Amino acid sequence: MTLVKLKYIDRFIDRHGRERFYCRRGRGPRIPLPGQPGTPEFMAAYERAVVGEMPEKGPKQRGAPGTFDRLVQDYFTSPEYLLLAPSSQKTYRSVIEKLVLDEGIGHRVVREMSREQVRRILAKRSETPGAANSVLQKLKVLIHFAIDSGWRRDDPTLRIKKFAKGEFHTWTEDEIAQYEKRWPIGTTERLAFALLLYTGQRRSDVVTMSWDDVRDGTICVTPLKTRRTSGVKLWIPIHPALEEVLIAAGGIEGTILKTAFGQPFTSNGFGSGFMAVKIDKAGLPKRCVTHGLRKAAARRLAEAGCTANEIAAITGHATLQEVSRYTKAAEQRKLAQSAMRRLSPQRPTTDSQTTSTGLGLGIKNLNVSKGLEEDWWSRGGSNP
């Protein structure tokens, strides 16, 4: 093995066990040299350093090439990250930075992360399944970005399953009725509730809805989650029940929902503050949270016989995976009822036999055989 002997070289091992080299002539500055002695990159930098040429100062780099620190830096400046909604960017950055800090992997080489290491990282968070799943999701994003960037070829997170965790409770009809009884039409509490339930939107989108968005019997929404990517607008027909609430509100300009001080709500202030308090004052159980109304809207549409694509046209879901769960649940209910009717003694039926379905409340005398086939939404929830 040939040893490369060079003048003016200082060598030491840093606290992470990495070998570092500097060039220093006399009392001159210590100039860092990249890589290992003998490599083209090292020798070119050495020749410049010997004559006193300082390296050009570029943007400050985080960590060494190939490490998680550098990967994180590159990801946070990538189109993949910058195209996320601001709220998503904030969440991703928070989870990723905490993961790197808690696990002390900033200086670790990305290509050396093993499947077993991923399992250990998740095992530490087994008592908080939601947090563990969030870490797994963000770690997958980083690894996929590393693969696309040529930093490694395999995916150590492949087929590692998420932890089972509870889901947001879907509000029942009784719970919906209880809230509406407590907060009548004309109150901000009822206005907020109706916007959530009859548009099926997230709280982050409901708080930005303005009176200018209400036009031609529809309310226009550009979901925050897709605002910076597709920018797709949703034109949601205004249900008669929502129309009644909007008329009672009597707004003209600005956001539809305003605080007691006449200012727009923030997303967190609206969901975790305002709505949480009003739901509690209605005497509803802790399982009833704001997001459950979005699920209730999708459930009602599914029970009315809407397809997954039709539901997504209202809720704005980017994929049909989540929506299909509601349609499957509704289909299971219909099949179970059909099976039980076959098992039970036959009873005479009439055209007046009813069921309560649809997105609107109190839908009565809706013919079973016809109700699922007709366009309930366009009828505004009225009887056929």
C-alpha positions as CSV (number, residue, x, y, z in Angstrom):
1,M,0.0,0.0,0.0
2,T,1.4,3.4,-1.0
3,L,1.5,6.0,1.7
4,V,1.0,9.6,0.6
5,K,3.3,12.0,2.6
6,L,2.5,15.7,2.3
7,K,3.9,18.7,4.0
8,Y,1.9,21.1,6.2
9,I,-0.8,18.5,6.9
10,D,-2.6,18.3,10.3
11,R,-4.6,15.2,11.0
12,F,-7.0,14.5,13.9
13,I,-10.1,12.4,14.8
14,D,-13.2,14.4,15.7
15,R,-15.7,13.5,18.4
16,H,-17.7,11.4,15.9
17,G,-14.7,9.2,15.1
18,R,-14.2,10.8,11.7
19,E,-10.7,11.5,10.3
20,R,-10.2,15.2,9.3
21,F,-7.3,16.9,7.5
22,Y,-6.1,20.5,7.5
23,C,-3.3,22.3,5.7
24,R,-1.4,24.9,7.7
25,R,1.9,26.6,6.7
26,G,3.7,28.2,9.7
27,R,1.4,30.4,11.6
28,G,-1.1,30.7,8.7
29,P,-4.7,29.7,8.8
30,R,-5.8,26.1,9.1
31,I,-7.5,25.3,5.8
32,P,-9.8,22.2,5.8
33,L,-9.2,19.6,3.1
34,P,-11.9,17.3,1.8
35,G,-11.8,13.5,1.6
36,Q,-8.7,11.4,2.0
37,P,-5.0,12.1,1.0
38,G,-4.3,11.0,-2.6
39,T,-7.8,11.5,-3.9
40,P,-8.3,14.0,-6.8
41,E,-10.6,16.2,-4.6
42,F,-8.1,16.2,-1.7
43,M,-5.0,16.9,-3.9
44,A,-6.6,19.8,-5.8
45,A,-7.6,21.4,-2.5
46,Y,-4.1,20.8,-1.1
47,E,-2.4,22.5,-4.0
48,R,-4.5,25.6,-3.5
49,A,-4.0,25.6,0.2
50,V,-0.2,25.4,0.0
51,V,0.0,28.7,-2.0
52,G,-2.4,30.2,0.6
53,E,-5.5,30.2,-1.5
54,M,-8.5,30.0,0.8
55,P,-11.5,27.8,-0.3
56,E,-14.5,29.6,-1.7
57,K,-17.2,30.1,0.9
58,G,-20.4,28.7,-0.4
59,P,-23.6,28.3,1.5
60,K,-23.1,26.7,4.9
61,Q,-23.5,23.0,4.7
62,R,-25.1,20.8,7.3
63,G,-23.2,17.7,8.0
64,A,-20.9,15.7,5.7
65,P,-22.0,14.4,2.3
66,G,-24.0,11.1,2.7
67,T,-25.1,11.8,6.3
68,F,-28.6,12.3,7.6
69,D,-27.8,15.9,8.4
70,R,-27.0,16.6,4.8
71,L,-30.0,14.5,3.6
72,V,-32.3,16.6,5.8
73,Q,-30.8,19.8,4.5
74,D,-31.2,18.7,0.9
75,Y,-34.8,17.5,1.5
76,F,-35.9,20.8,3.1
77,T,-34.8,22.7,0.0
78,S,-36.2,20.2,-2.5
79,P,-39.4,20.7,-4.6
80,E,-40.9,17.7,-2.9
81,Y,-40.9,19.6,0.4
82,L,-41.5,23.1,-0.9
83,L,-44.7,22.0,-2.7
84,L,-46.2,20.8,0.6
85,A,-48.8,23.1,2.2
86,P,-47.3,25.4,4.8
87,S,-49.0,23.5,7.6
88,S,-47.6,20.2,6.3
89,Q,-44.1,21.7,5.9
90,K,-44.2,22.7,9.6
91,T,-45.3,19.2,10.7
92,Y,-42.7,17.4,8.5
93,R,-39.9,19.7,9.7
94,S,-40.9,19.3,13.3
95,V,-41.1,15.5,13.2
96,I,-37.9,15.0,11.1
97,E,-35.8,17.4,13.2
98,K,-36.9,15.7,16.4
99,L,-36.2,12.3,15.0
100,V,-32.7,13.2,14.0
101,L,-32.0,14.8,17.4
102,D,-33.6,12.1,19.6
103,E,-31.9,9.3,17.8
104,G,-28.6,11.1,17.3
105,I,-28.3,10.0,13.7
106,G,-27.4,13.3,12.2
107,H,-23.8,12.2,11.6
108,R,-24.7,8.7,10.6
109,V,-24.3,7.6,7.0
110,V,-27.7,7.2,5.3
111,R,-26.8,4.1,3.2
112,E,-25.8,2.2,6.4
113,M,-29.3,2.4,8.1
114,S,-30.6,-1.1,8.4
115,R,-34.1,-2.5,8.7
116,E,-33.3,-3.5,12.3
117,Q,-32.4,0.1,13.2
118,V,-35.8,1.2,11.8
119,R,-37.6,-1.3,13.9
120,R,-35.7,-0.2,17.1
121,I,-36.6,3.5,16.4
122,L,-40.3,2.6,16.1
123,A,-40.2,0.2,19.1
124,K,-39.1,3.1,21.4
125,R,-42.4,4.8,20.4
126,S,-44.7,1.8,20.7
127,E,-46.6,3.4,23.6
128,T,-47.7,6.3,21.3
129,P,-48.8,4.6,18.1
130,G,-49.7,7.9,16.5
131,A,-46.3,9.3,17.0
132,A,-44.6,6.1,15.9
133,N,-46.6,6.0,12.7
134,S,-45.8,9.7,12.0
135,V,-42.0,8.9,12.5
136,L,-42.3,6.0,10.1
137,Q,-44.0,8.1,7.5
138,K,-41.4,10.8,7.6
139,L,-38.6,8.3,7.6
140,K,-40.0,6.7,4.5
141,V,-40.1,10.1,2.9
142,L,-36.4,10.7,3.7
143,I,-35.3,7.2,2.5
144,H,-37.2,7.5,-0.7
145,F,-35.7,11.0,-1.3
146,A,-32.2,9.4,-0.6
147,I,-32.9,6.6,-3.1
148,D,-34.1,9.1,-5.8
149,S,-30.9,11.1,-5.1
150,G,-28.7,8.1,-5.5
151,W,-27.6,7.9,-1.9
152,R,-28.7,4.3,-1.5
153,R,-30.5,1.6,-3.5
154,D,-32.7,-0.3,-1.0
155,D,-35.5,0.8,1.3
156,P,-35.1,-0.4,4.9
157,T,-38.6,0.8,5.7
158,L,-40.2,-1.5,3.1
159,R,-43.1,-3.5,4.4
160,I,-42.7,-2.3,8.0
161,K,-46.2,-2.1,9.2
162,K,-47.8,0.8,11.1
163,F,-49.0,0.4,14.6
164,A,-52.7,-0.1,15.1
165,K,-54.3,3.0,16.5
166,G,-57.7,4.4,17.2
167,E,-59.5,6.4,14.5
168,F,-61.5,9.6,14.8
169,H,-65.0,8.9,15.8
170,T,-67.7,9.5,13.2
171,W,-70.6,11.5,14.7
172,T,-73.9,9.6,14.9
173,E,-77.2,11.1,14.0
174,D,-78.2,11.3,17.7
175,E,-75.0,13.2,18.5
176,I,-75.6,15.6,15.6
177,A,-79.1,16.3,16.8
178,Q,-77.9,16.9,20.3
179,Y,-75.4,19.5,19.2
180,E,-78.0,21.3,17.1
181,K,-80.5,21.3,19.9
182,R,-78.0,23.0,22.2
183,W,-76.9,25.6,19.6
184,P,-79.8,26.9,17.5
185,I,-79.7,28.6,14.1
186,G,-78.4,32.1,14.4
187,T,-75.5,31.3,16.7
188,T,-71.9,31.2,15.6
189,E,-71.7,27.7,17.1
190,R,-74.4,26.4,14.7
191,L,-72.9,28.3,11.7
192,A,-69.5,26.6,12.3
193,F,-71.1,23.2,12.8
194,A,-73.2,23.5,9.6
195,L,-70.2,24.5,7.5
196,L,-68.2,21.5,8.7
197,L,-71.1,19.0,8.3
198,Y,-72.6,20.2,5.0
199,T,-69.4,20.9,3.1
200,G,-67.3,17.9,4.5
201,Q,-64.2,20.1,4.6
202,R,-61.3,20.2,7.1
203,R,-61.3,22.9,9.8
204,S,-58.3,24.6,8.0
205,D,-60.5,25.2,5.0
206,V,-63.7,26.1,6.8
207,V,-62.0,29.0,8.7
208,T,-60.9,30.5,5.4
209,M,-64.3,30.4,3.6
210,S,-65.5,33.9,2.8
211,W,-68.8,35.3,1.7
212,D,-67.3,35.9,-1.7
213,D,-66.9,32.1,-2.0
214,V,-70.7,31.8,-1.9
215,R,-72.2,32.2,-5.3
216,D,-74.8,30.6,-7.7
217,G,-76.0,28.1,-5.1
218,T,-72.5,26.8,-4.4
219,I,-69.6,27.5,-2.0
220,C,-66.1,27.5,-3.6
221,V,-63.3,25.9,-1.7
222,T,-59.6,25.4,-2.6
223,P,-58.4,22.9,-0.1
224,L,-55.3,24.0,1.8
225,K,-53.7,20.5,1.4
226,T,-53.6,20.8,-2.4
227,R,-53.5,24.6,-2.7
228,R,-49.8,24.7,-3.6
229,T,-49.8,21.6,-5.8
230,S,-52.9,21.1,-7.9
231,G,-54.8,24.2,-6.8
232,V,-58.0,22.3,-7.6
233,K,-61.2,24.2,-6.7
234,L,-64.2,22.4,-5.3
235,W,-67.7,23.8,-6.1
236,I,-69.9,22.4,-3.4
237,P,-73.7,22.7,-3.8
238,I,-75.2,24.5,-0.8
239,H,-77.5,22.1,1.0
240,P,-80.9,23.6,2.1
241,A,-80.0,23.1,5.8
242,L,-76.8,25.1,5.3
243,E,-78.5,27.7,3.2
244,E,-80.9,28.4,6.1
245,V,-78.0,28.8,8.5
246,L,-76.1,31.1,6.1
247,I,-79.2,33.3,5.6
248,A,-79.6,33.6,9.4
249,A,-75.9,34.6,9.7
250,G,-76.6,37.6,7.4
251,G,-72.9,38.1,6.4
252,I,-71.8,40.2,3.5
253,E,-68.0,40.4,3.4
254,G,-64.9,38.8,4.9
255,T,-64.7,35.3,6.3
256,I,-67.9,33.6,7.1
257,L,-66.7,32.6,10.5
258,K,-65.4,35.3,12.9
259,T,-64.3,35.3,16.5
260,A,-66.1,37.3,19.2
261,F,-63.7,40.2,18.3
262,G,-64.7,40.1,14.6
263,Q,-61.5,38.5,13.4
264,P,-61.0,35.3,11.4
265,F,-60.3,32.1,13.3
266,T,-57.0,30.3,13.1
267,S,-57.2,26.6,12.3
268,N,-56.0,25.5,15.8
269,G,-57.9,28.1,17.6
270,F,-61.1,27.1,15.9
271,G,-60.7,23.3,16.3
272,S,-58.9,22.8,19.6
273,G,-60.4,25.9,21.2
274,F,-63.7,27.2,20.0
275,M,-65.3,23.9,18.7
276,A,-63.9,21.8,21.5
277,V,-65.5,24.0,24.1
278,K,-68.9,24.2,22.3
279,I,-69.0,20.4,21.8
280,D,-68.3,19.9,25.5
281,K,-71.0,22.4,26.4
282,A,-73.5,20.5,24.3
283,G,-72.9,17.5,26.7
284,L,-71.4,15.3,24.0
285,P,-68.8,12.6,24.8
286,K,-65.0,13.3,24.4
287,R,-65.0,11.1,21.3
288,C,-66.9,13.8,19.4
289,V,-64.2,16.1,17.8
290,T,-64.3,18.5,15.0
291,H,-62.8,16.1,12.4
292,G,-65.5,13.6,13.1
293,L,-68.0,15.9,11.4
294,R,-66.0,15.5,8.1
295,K,-66.3,11.8,8.5
296,A,-70.0,12.1,9.3
297,A,-70.5,14.0,6.1
298,A,-68.8,11.3,4.1
299,R,-70.8,8.6,6.0
300,R,-74.1,10.3,5.1
301,L,-73.2,10.5,1.5
302,A,-72.2,6.9,1.4
303,E,-75.4,5.8,3.1
304,A,-77.3,7.8,0.4
305,G,-75.7,5.5,-2.2
306,C,-73.0,7.8,-3.5
307,T,-70.0,6.3,-5.0
308,A,-66.4,6.9,-3.8
309,N,-65.8,9.4,-6.6
310,E,-69.0,11.3,-5.9
311,I,-68.1,11.6,-2.2
312,A,-64.6,12.7,-3.1
313,A,-66.1,15.4,-5.3
314,I,-67.6,16.9,-2.1
315,T,-64.9,16.2,0.5
316,G,-61.9,16.8,-1.8
317,H,-60.0,13.7,-0.8
318,A,-57.0,13.3,-3.1
319,T,-57.2,9.5,-3.1
320,L,-60.2,7.2,-2.8
321,Q,-58.6,4.9,-0.2
322,E,-60.1,6.8,2.7
323,V,-63.4,7.4,1.0
324,S,-63.9,3.8,0.0
325,R,-64.0,2.9,3.7
326,Y,-67.3,4.8,4.1
327,T,-68.8,3.3,0.9
328,K,-67.8,-0.2,2.0
329,A,-69.3,0.3,5.5
330,A,-72.6,1.5,3.9
331,E,-72.6,-1.4,1.5
332,Q,-72.0,-3.9,4.3
333,R,-75.0,-2.4,6.2
334,K,-77.2,-2.9,3.1
335,L,-76.0,-6.4,2.5
336,A,-76.5,-7.3,6.2
337,Q,-80.1,-6.0,6.1
338,S,-80.8,-7.9,2.9
339,A,-79.4,-11.1,4.4
340,M,-81.5,-10.7,7.5
341,R,-84.6,-10.1,5.5
342,R,-84.0,-13.4,3.7
343,L,-83.7,-15.2,7.0
344,S,-86.8,-13.5,8.6
345,P,-90.4,-14.4,7.8
346,Q,-91.7,-12.6,4.8
347,R,-93.9,-9.6,5.6
348,P,-95.9,-7.6,3.2
349,T,-94.2,-4.3,2.2
350,T,-95.6,-1.1,0.7
351,D,-94.2,1.8,-1.3
352,S,-94.4,3.9,1.9
353,Q,-91.8,1.9,3.7
354,T,-89.1,4.4,4.6
355,T,-85.5,4.8,5.6
356,S,-83.5,7.7,6.9
357,T,-80.5,8.3,4.6
358,G,-78.8,11.2,2.9
359,L,-76.7,14.1,4.0
360,G,-79.6,16.2,5.3
361,L,-81.2,15.7,8.7
362,G,-84.7,14.4,9.2
363,I,-85.1,12.9,5.8
364,K,-88.4,10.9,6.0
365,N,-90.6,8.9,3.7
366,L,-87.7,8.3,1.3
367,N,-88.5,5.3,-0.8
368,V,-85.9,2.5,-0.3
369,S,-86.0,1.2,-3.8
370,K,-85.8,4.6,-5.5
371,G,-83.9,6.7,-2.9
372,L,-80.4,5.3,-3.6
373,E,-80.8,5.6,-7.4
374,E,-82.0,9.2,-7.6
375,D,-79.7,12.3,-7.3
376,W,-80.5,13.1,-3.7
377,W,-78.0,16.0,-3.6
378,S,-79.5,17.9,-6.6
379,R,-83.0,17.6,-4.9
380,G,-81.6,19.4,-1.9
381,G,-82.6,16.5,0.4
382,S,-86.3,16.9,-0.5
383,N,-88.6,14.0,-0.9
384,P,-89.0,12.4,-4.3
